[in-house]
Amino acid sequence: MKPRKVSDDEALFEQTIKSLESQVTNVGAHLTVDTQARLLYVQEIKQMSDRL
């Protein structure tokens, strides 16, 4: 079975979501947001990306 070719739009979307997840983690580390809130932000971003 051949691997599916990812479109440019899909690749850009995945890259953007990963960047956003990274930024949220970084903000959490710098603003002393507690661990539970940081995990919630990451979960929300993941759910949003799954819906899109």
ZAMARGU-4260 file (C-alpha; in steps of 0.2 Angstrom, whole numbers, plus 5000, padded with zeros to 4 digits):
<rodrens>
0) 5000/5000/5000 | 5007/5017/4995 | 5008/5031/5008 | 4996/5045/5005 | 5003/5061/4998
5) 5000/5075/5010 | 4994/5091/5002 | 5003/5107/5004 | 4988/5114/5014 | 4988/5099/5026
10) 5007/5100/5029 | 5005/5119/5033 | 4991/5115/5044 | 5000/5102/5054 | 5016/5113/5055
15) 5005/5127/5062 | 4997/5117/5075 | 5013/5110/5081 | 5020/5127/5082 | 5005/5133/5092
20) 5007/5118/5104 | 5025/5123/5106 | 5021/5141/5109 | 5007/5136/5122 | 5020/5125/5131
25) 5033/5139/5131 | 5021/5152/5137 | 5015/5141/5151 | 5033/5139/5157 | 5037/5157/5157
30) 5021/5164/5165 | 5020/5151/5179 | 5004/5144/5173 | 5000/5129/5183 | 5002/5111/5175
35) 4984/5108/5175 | 4980/5124/5165 | 4995/5120/5153 | 4988/5103/5150 | 4971/5110/5147
40) 4977/5122/5134 | 4986/5108/5124 | 4971/5097/5125 | 4960/5111/5118 | 4972/5114/5104
45) 4973/5096/5100 | 4953/5094/5100 | 4952/5110/5089 | 4965/5102/5076 | 4955/5086/5076
50) 4939/5095/5072 | 4947/5105/5058
</rodrens>
